[in-house]
């Protein structure tokens, strides 16, 4: 009899068995010594919840609104690269699961299925994430394609001007296409379900880039082009340029400092995402949850603040909301579900987080996610939690 799936960690264990190691580690690991990766989750263990009793919590409301879009639960699926190599047609399956659950899905520029392929397969509008590349003409064309595909929001990633090194990817030969070693080959051949899904998918390359770049027909050439395209010259002027090109809602991801948050307000974006790129860029950056309250305090009600980093339980989501986030983004968590069970796995992750948030909110005496605040947070001694209290 199979072991019941009770939490996101169970789906992670299943994904590790079903997804080739190189692609599982790409989803699961971080940069350099992975200090920030670990801290993103560990900080939530250090924040405790205030248990309340004898309060009527019979009717609870998990709904909210982000950039004018109603959400059934304050959650969104973050943009992740190579999602279609975690599971064949991964972007399409995740977008369908998100739409069915009433939450946003954000497609990455570095997706395997293209923006057009996802739009053709999913009825509901989705968000599109973009990197500002050296080739501004290509960036402009991606924005045009996202607009023509009916994307409801554009998310600009600000914290990948230069890519941080991820040791595990190098050790695994994680290139596109994968570097074939005897170990990788044996690993892939031992995952027939994964092989079947990838072979039957509409794309196995960088869907948004294939056929769009002169002289870059193969995967290896595309990967080399991408590696040279992240632009360290990115400035706030580029956000103004994008704002002129994109008439819809604009989200800026990668904000960790109050000064940058205030600059985003001046730049005219509609929302920001407090994020350290899931611990995959600057190792040694503080956990996103430590940065969140400072950013919220800096911008007040001037802009919507979303959160990304370490949400793998409903309790962590509750704490992020209490710290001031309008909603939380999940990357690793949904990828575990996708790798474990395809679309059903993503649905399971959303439902697990929804149930955990609902129960934990009730046990803290709260009935609406829109009314949460820091008063429900405590430190290890049961004292009011101080957002920047030094750790032991």
TORSE-93015 format. One record per residue (C-alpha): residue number from 1; x, y, z. Coordinates in steps of 0.25 Angstrom, whole numbers, plus 5000, padded with zeros to 4 digits. Layout:
BEGIN
<k->NUM&u->X&v->Y&w->Z>
...
***
This chain:
BEGIN
<k->1&u->5000&v->5000&w->5000>
<k->2&u->5006&v->5013&w->4996>
<k->3&u->5010&v->5023&w->5007>
<k->4&u->4999&v->5034&w->5008>
<k->5&u->5004&v->5048&w->5003>
<k->6&u->5002&v->5057&w->5015>
<k->7&u->5011&v->5069&w->5012>
<k->8&u->5020&v->5076&w->5001>
<k->9&u->5032&v->5068&w->5007>
<k->10&u->5025&v->5055&w->5003>
<k->11&u->5024&v->5060&w->4989>
<k->12&u->5039&v->5064&w->4989>
<k->13&u->5043&v->5050&w->4993>
<k->14&u->5034&v->5044&w->4981>
<k->15&u->5040&v->5054&w->4971>
<k->16&u->5054&v->5051&w->4975>
<k->17&u->5051&v->5036&w->4971>
<k->18&u->5044&v->5040&w->4958>
<k->19&u->5052&v->5052&w->4952>
<k->20&u->5066&v->5050&w->4947>
<k->21&u->5076&v->5055&w->4957>
<k->22&u->5082&v->5066&w->4949>
<k->23&u->5068&v->5072&w->4947>
<k->24&u->5063&v->5069&w->4961>
<k->25&u->5076&v->5076&w->4967>
<k->26&u->5074&v->5088&w->4957>
<k->27&u->5060&v->5090&w->4964>
<k->28&u->5064&v->5087&w->4978>
<k->29&u->5078&v->5093&w->4980>
<k->30&u->5084&v->5107&w->4981>
<k->31&u->5097&v->5115&w->4979>
<k->32&u->5111&v->5113&w->4985>
<k->33&u->5110&v->5108&w->4999>
<k->34&u->5095&v->5109&w->4999>
<k->35&u->5094&v->5117&w->5012>
<k->36&u->5083&v->5126&w->5007>
<k->37&u->5075&v->5114&w->5002>
<k->38&u->5075&v->5108&w->5015>
<k->39&u->5072&v->5121&w->5023>
<k->40&u->5060&v->5123&w->5014>
<k->41&u->5053&v->5112&w->5021>
<k->42&u->5060&v->5112&w->5034>
<k->43&u->5055&v->5126&w->5037>
<k->44&u->5041&v->5121&w->5037>
<k->45&u->5045&v->5111&w->5048>
<k->46&u->5050&v->5122&w->5057>
<k->47&u->5037&v->5130&w->5055>
<k->48&u->5026&v->5124&w->5064>
<k->49&u->5011&v->5126&w->5064>
<k->50&u->5002&v->5132&w->5075>
<k->51&u->4991&v->5121&w->5078>
<k->52&u->4978&v->5127&w->5082>
<k->53&u->4965&v->5120&w->5087>
<k->54&u->4950&v->5123&w->5089>
<k->55&u->4949&v->5131&w->5077>
<k->56&u->4938&v->5128&w->5066>
<k->57&u->4946&v->5124&w->5054>
<k->58&u->4935&v->5116&w->5048>
<k->59&u->4935&v->5124&w->5035>
<k->60&u->4949&v->5127&w->5029>
<k->61&u->4952&v->5134&w->5016>
<k->62&u->4965&v->5131&w->5009>
<k->63&u->4962&v->5140&w->4997>
<k->64&u->4970&v->5152&w->4993>
<k->65&u->4973&v->5161&w->4981>
<k->66&u->4986&v->5163&w->4974>
<k->67&u->4988&v->5174&w->4963>
<k->68&u->4973&v->5174&w->4961>
<k->69&u->4972&v->5159&w->4960>
<k->70&u->4964&v->5151&w->4970>
<k->71&u->4971&v->5139&w->4976>
<k->72&u->4964&v->5127&w->4983>
<k->73&u->4976&v->5127&w->4993>
<k->74&u->4988&v->5136&w->4994>
<k->75&u->4997&v->5128&w->4986>
<k->76&u->5004&v->5129&w->4972>
<k->77&u->5013&v->5119&w->4964>
<k->78&u->5026&v->5126&w->4962>
<k->79&u->5034&v->5126&w->4949>
<k->80&u->5044&v->5114&w->4948>
<k->81&u->5053&v->5111&w->4937>
<k->82&u->5053&v->5097&w->4930>
<k->83&u->5040&v->5093&w->4936>
<k->84&u->5037&v->5084&w->4924>
<k->85&u->5049&v->5076&w->4928>
<k->86&u->5044&v->5073&w->4942>
<k->87&u->5032&v->5067&w->4935>
<k->88&u->5028&v->5067&w->4920>
<k->89&u->5019&v->5079&w->4917>
<k->90&u->5022&v->5084&w->4931>
<k->91&u->5018&v->5098&w->4928>
<k->92&u->5005&v->5094&w->4922>
<k->93&u->5001&v->5085&w->4933>
<k->94&u->5005&v->5095&w->4944>
<k->95&u->4997&v->5106&w->4937>
<k->96&u->4985&v->5097&w->4937>
<k->97&u->4986&v->5093&w->4951>
<k->98&u->4987&v->5108&w->4955>
<k->99&u->4975&v->5112&w->4947>
<k->100&u->4967&v->5101&w->4953>
<k->101&u->4971&v->5106&w->4967>
<k->102&u->4968&v->5120&w->4964>
<k->103&u->4982&v->5125&w->4966>
<k->104&u->4992&v->5132&w->4956>
<k->105&u->5003&v->5124&w->4948>
<k->106&u->5015&v->5131&w->4943>
<k->107&u->5023&v->5126&w->4931>
<k->108&u->5038&v->5127&w->4931>
<k->109&u->5046&v->5133&w->4919>
<k->110&u->5054&v->5120&w->4920>
<k->111&u->5042&v->5111&w->4919>
<k->112&u->5042&v->5099&w->4911>
<k->113&u->5028&v->5101&w->4905>
<k->114&u->5027&v->5114&w->4899>
<k->115&u->5018&v->5125&w->4902>
<k->116&u->5009&v->5122&w->4890>
<k->117&u->5009&v->5107&w->4893>
<k->118&u->5004&v->5110&w->4907>
<k->119&u->4994&v->5120&w->4903>
<k->120&u->4988&v->5110&w->4892>
<k->121&u->4987&v->5100&w->4903>
<k->122&u->4981&v->5108&w->4915>
<k->123&u->4968&v->5116&w->4914>
<k->124&u->4972&v->5126&w->4926>
<k->125&u->4982&v->5137&w->4924>
<k->126&u->4995&v->5135&w->4931>
<k->127&u->5007&v->5144&w->4935>
<k->128&u->5020&v->5144&w->4927>
<k->129&u->5034&v->5146&w->4933>
<k->130&u->5045&v->5153&w->4926>
<k->131&u->5059&v->5156&w->4927>
<k->132&u->5065&v->5169&w->4921>
<k->133&u->5076&v->5164&w->4911>
<k->134&u->5087&v->5170&w->4904>
<k->135&u->5079&v->5169&w->4892>
<k->136&u->5068&v->5179&w->4894>
<k->137&u->5062&v->5176&w->4881>
<k->138&u->5060&v->5161&w->4886>
<k->139&u->5054&v->5166&w->4899>
<k->140&u->5045&v->5175&w->4892>
<k->141&u->5040&v->5164&w->4883>
<k->142&u->5037&v->5155&w->4896>
<k->143&u->5029&v->5166&w->4902>
<k->144&u->5021&v->5167&w->4889>
<k->145&u->5019&v->5152&w->4889>
<k->146&u->5014&v->5152&w->4903>
<k->147&u->5004&v->5163&w->4900>
<k->148&u->4999&v->5156&w->4887>
<k->149&u->4998&v->5143&w->4896>
<k->150&u->4988&v->5150&w->4905>
<k->151&u->4997&v->5150&w->4917>
<k->152&u->4991&v->5158&w->4928>
<k->153&u->5004&v->5162&w->4935>
<k->154&u->5018&v->5164&w->4932>
<k->155&u->5028&v->5160&w->4943>
<k->156&u->5043&v->5166&w->4941>
<k->157&u->5054&v->5158&w->4949>
<k->158&u->5064&v->5168&w->4954>
<k->159&u->5074&v->5160&w->4961>
<k->160&u->5080&v->5151&w->4950>
<k->161&u->5089&v->5161&w->4943>
<k->162&u->5100&v->5152&w->4946>
<k->163&u->5098&v->5137&w->4949>
<k->164&u->5102&v->5131&w->4962>
<k->165&u->5109&v->5118&w->4961>
<k->166&u->5102&v->5106&w->4966>
<k->167&u->5112&v->5095&w->4969>
<k->168&u->5102&v->5083&w->4968>
<k->169&u->5099&v->5087&w->4954>
<k->170&u->5113&v->5086&w->4950>
<k->171&u->5115&v->5073&w->4957>
<k->172&u->5103&v->5067&w->4950>
<k->173&u->5107&v->5072&w->4936>
<k->174&u->5094&v->5080&w->4936>
<k->175&u->5095&v->5087&w->4923>
<k->176&u->5085&v->5088&w->4911>
<k->177&u->5085&v->5078&w->4906>
<k->178&u->5090&v->5070&w->4918>
<k->179&u->5104&v->5065&w->4917>
<k->180&u->5103&v->5050&w->4915>
<k->181&u->5111&v->5043&w->4925>
<k->182&u->5110&v->5028&w->4928>
<k->183&u->5103&v->5032&w->4941>
<k->184&u->5094&v->5042&w->4935>
<k->185&u->5090&v->5032&w->4924>
<k->186&u->5087&v->5021&w->4934>
<k->187&u->5079&v->5030&w->4943>
<k->188&u->5070&v->5035&w->4931>
<k->189&u->5068&v->5021&w->4926>
<k->190&u->5063&v->5017&w->4939>
<k->191&u->5052&v->5028&w->4939>
<k->192&u->5043&v->5022&w->4927>
<k->193&u->5031&v->5031&w->4932>
<k->194&u->5039&v->5043&w->4931>
<k->195&u->5045&v->5039&w->4918>
<k->196&u->5031&v->5037&w->4912>
<k->197&u->5026&v->5050&w->4917>
<k->198&u->5037&v->5058&w->4911>
<k->199&u->5037&v->5051&w->4898>
<k->200&u->5022&v->5053&w->4896>
<k->201&u->5023&v->5068&w->4900>
<k->202&u->5021&v->5079&w->4889>
<k->203&u->5035&v->5085&w->4892>
<k->204&u->5048&v->5080&w->4898>
<k->205&u->5057&v->5092&w->4896>
<k->206&u->5056&v->5107&w->4901>
<k->207&u->5042&v->5109&w->4895>
<k->208&u->5042&v->5124&w->4895>
<k->209&u->5056&v->5125&w->4889>
<k->210&u->5056&v->5114&w->4878>
<k->211&u->5056&v->5119&w->4864>
<k->212&u->5056&v->5133&w->4869>
<k->213&u->5071&v->5135&w->4869>
<k->214&u->5080&v->5136&w->4856>
<k->215&u->5090&v->5125&w->4856>
<k->216&u->5085&v->5118&w->4869>
<k->217&u->5078&v->5106&w->4864>
<k->218&u->5083&v->5095&w->4874>
<k->219&u->5081&v->5094&w->4889>
<k->220&u->5096&v->5096&w->4892>
<k->221&u->5097&v->5109&w->4883>
<k->222&u->5084&v->5114&w->4890>
<k->223&u->5090&v->5111&w->4904>
<k->224&u->5103&v->5119&w->4900>
<k->225&u->5095&v->5130&w->4895>
<k->226&u->5087&v->5131&w->4907>
<k->227&u->5099&v->5131&w->4916>
<k->228&u->5104&v->5143&w->4909>
<k->229&u->5091&v->5151&w->4909>
<k->230&u->5089&v->5153&w->4924>
<k->231&u->5092&v->5168&w->4925>
<k->232&u->5100&v->5174&w->4936>
<k->233&u->5096&v->5188&w->4931>
<k->234&u->5082&v->5187&w->4936>
<k->235&u->5077&v->5200&w->4942>
<k->236&u->5064&v->5207&w->4946>
<k->237&u->5064&v->5213&w->4932>
<k->238&u->5061&v->5200&w->4927>
<k->239&u->5049&v->5198&w->4935>
<k->240&u->5044&v->5211&w->4929>
<k->241&u->5046&v->5206&w->4915>
<k->242&u->5038&v->5193&w->4919>
<k->243&u->5027&v->5201&w->4925>
<k->244&u->5026&v->5209&w->4911>
<k->245&u->5025&v->5195&w->4904>
<k->246&u->5016&v->5188&w->4913>
<k->247&u->5002&v->5194&w->4915>
<k->248&u->4997&v->5184&w->4926>
<k->249&u->5001&v->5181&w->4940>
<k->250&u->5016&v->5181&w->4943>
<k->251&u->5023&v->5173&w->4954>
<k->252&u->5037&v->5174&w->4958>
<k->253&u->5044&v->5162&w->4965>
<k->254&u->5056&v->5162&w->4973>
<k->255&u->5054&v->5173&w->4983>
<k->256&u->5061&v->5171&w->4996>
<k->257&u->5064&v->5186&w->5001>
<k->258&u->5055&v->5197&w->5005>
<k->259&u->5063&v->5207&w->4996>
<k->260&u->5060&v->5198&w->4984>
<k->261&u->5046&v->5196&w->4988>
<k->262&u->5044&v->5211&w->4988>
<k->263&u->5051&v->5213&w->4975>
<k->264&u->5041&v->5202&w->4969>
<k->265&u->5030&v->5211&w->4974>
<k->266&u->5035&v->5223&w->4966>
<k->267&u->5038&v->5214&w->4954>
<k->268&u->5023&v->5212&w->4953>
<k->269&u->5022&v->5197&w->4955>
<k->270&u->5009&v->5191&w->4960>
<k->271&u->5015&v->5181&w->4970>
<k->272&u->5029&v->5176&w->4975>
<k->273&u->5033&v->5162&w->4979>
<k->274&u->5042&v->5161&w->4991>
<k->275&u->5052&v->5150&w->4987>
<k->276&u->5066&v->5146&w->4987>
<k->277&u->5064&v->5136&w->4975>
<k->278&u->5061&v->5125&w->4984>
<k->279&u->5076&v->5125&w->4989>
<k->280&u->5080&v->5122&w->4975>
<k->281&u->5088&v->5135&w->4973>
<k->282&u->5095&v->5143&w->4984>
<k->283&u->5099&v->5133&w->4994>
<k->284&u->5100&v->5140&w->5008>
<k->285&u->5088&v->5149&w->5005>
<k->286&u->5078&v->5150&w->5017>
<k->287&u->5066&v->5141&w->5016>
<k->288&u->5054&v->5147&w->5009>
<k->289&u->5046&v->5146&w->5021>
<k->290&u->5055&v->5156&w->5029>
<k->291&u->5055&v->5166&w->5017>
<k->292&u->5040&v->5165&w->5015>
<k->293&u->5036&v->5174&w->5027>
<k->294&u->5046&v->5185&w->5025>
<k->295&u->5041&v->5186&w->5010>
<k->296&u->5027&v->5186&w->5014>
<k->297&u->5029&v->5197&w->5024>
<k->298&u->5037&v->5205&w->5014>
<k->299&u->5026&v->5205&w->5003>
<k->300&u->5013&v->5205&w->5012>
<k->301&u->5001&v->5205&w->5003>
<k->302&u->5008&v->5211&w->4991>
<k->303&u->5010&v->5197&w->4984>
<k->304&u->5006&v->5183&w->4986>
<k->305&u->5017&v->5174&w->4992>
<k->306&u->5018&v->5159&w->4988>
<k->307&u->5027&v->5149&w->4995>
<k->308&u->5036&v->5138&w->4990>
<k->309&u->5046&v->5129&w->4997>
<k->310&u->5044&v->5116&w->5006>
<k->311&u->5029&v->5114&w->5005>
<k->312&u->5027&v->5099&w->5006>
<k->313&u->5016&v->5099&w->5017>
<k->314&u->5003&v->5106&w->5020>
<k->315&u->5009&v->5111&w->5033>
<k->316&u->5021&v->5118&w->5025>
<k->317&u->5011&v->5124&w->5016>
<k->318&u->5003&v->5129&w->5028>
<k->319&u->5015&v->5136&w->5034>
<k->320&u->5019&v->5142&w->5021>
<k->321&u->5005&v->5148&w->5020>
<k->322&u->5006&v->5153&w->5035>
<k->323&u->5019&v->5160&w->5031>
<k->324&u->5012&v->5168&w->5021>
<k->325&u->5012&v->5160&w->5008>
<k->326&u->4999&v->5161&w->4999>
<k->327&u->5002&v->5147&w->4994>
<k->328&u->5013&v->5137&w->4994>
<k->329&u->5020&v->5131&w->4981>
<k->330&u->5024&v->5116&w->4981>
<k->331&u->5035&v->5110&w->4972>
<k->332&u->5041&v->5098&w->4978>
<k->333&u->5029&v->5093&w->4985>
<k->334&u->5021&v->5093&w->4972>
<k->335&u->5032&v->5086&w->4964>
<k->336&u->5033&v->5075&w->4974>
<k->337&u->5018&v->5073&w->4972>
<k->338&u->5020&v->5073&w->4957>
<k->339&u->5032&v->5064&w->4957>
<k->340&u->5024&v->5054&w->4966>
<k->341&u->5011&v->5054&w->4959>
<k->342&u->5010&v->5064&w->4948>
<k->343&u->4998&v->5073&w->4948>
<k->344&u->4991&v->5065&w->4959>
<k->345&u->5004&v->5067&w->4968>
<k->346&u->5003&v->5082&w->4966>
<k->347&u->4988&v->5082&w->4970>
<k->348&u->4992&v->5074&w->4982>
<k->349&u->5003&v->5084&w->4986>
<k->350&u->4993&v->5096&w->4985>
<k->351&u->4982&v->5088&w->4993>
<k->352&u->4992&v->5084&w->5004>
<k->353&u->4997&v->5098&w->5005>
<k->354&u->4982&v->5103&w->5005>
<k->355&u->4978&v->5093&w->5016>
<k->356&u->4990&v->5096&w->5025>
<k->357&u->4988&v->5111&w->5023>
<k->358&u->4973&v->5110&w->5027>
<k->359&u->4975&v->5101&w->5039>
<k->360&u->4987&v->5110&w->5044>
<k->361&u->4979&v->5123&w->5042>
<k->362&u->4967&v->5117&w->5050>
<k->363&u->4976&v->5113&w->5062>
<k->364&u->4982&v->5127&w->5062>
<k->365&u->4968&v->5132&w->5064>
<k->366&u->4968&v->5139&w->5050>
<k->367&u->4957&v->5138&w->5040>
<k->368&u->4962&v->5146&w->5028>
<k->369&u->4976&v->5146&w->5021>
<k->370&u->4974&v->5161&w->5018>
<k->371&u->4973&v->5164&w->5033>
<k->372&u->4986&v->5157&w->5037>
<k->373&u->4997&v->5165&w->5043>
<k->374&u->5010&v->5163&w->5052>
<k->375&u->5002&v->5162&w->5065>
<k->376&u->5001&v->5147&w->5062>
<k->377&u->5016&v->5145&w->5062>
<k->378&u->5025&v->5141&w->5074>
<k->379&u->5040&v->5137&w->5076>
<k->380&u->5045&v->5125&w->5082>
<k->381&u->5042&v->5130&w->5096>
<k->382&u->5028&v->5134&w->5093>
<k->383&u->5031&v->5149&w->5092>
<k->384&u->5026&v->5158&w->5081>
<k->385&u->5035&v->5155&w->5069>
<k->386&u->5045&v->5165&w->5065>
<k->387&u->5047&v->5164&w->5049>
<k->388&u->5062&v->5167&w->5050>
<k->389&u->5065&v->5160&w->5063>
<k->390&u->5079&v->5154&w->5062>
<k->391&u->5079&v->5139&w->5062>
<k->392&u->5087&v->5131&w->5072>
***
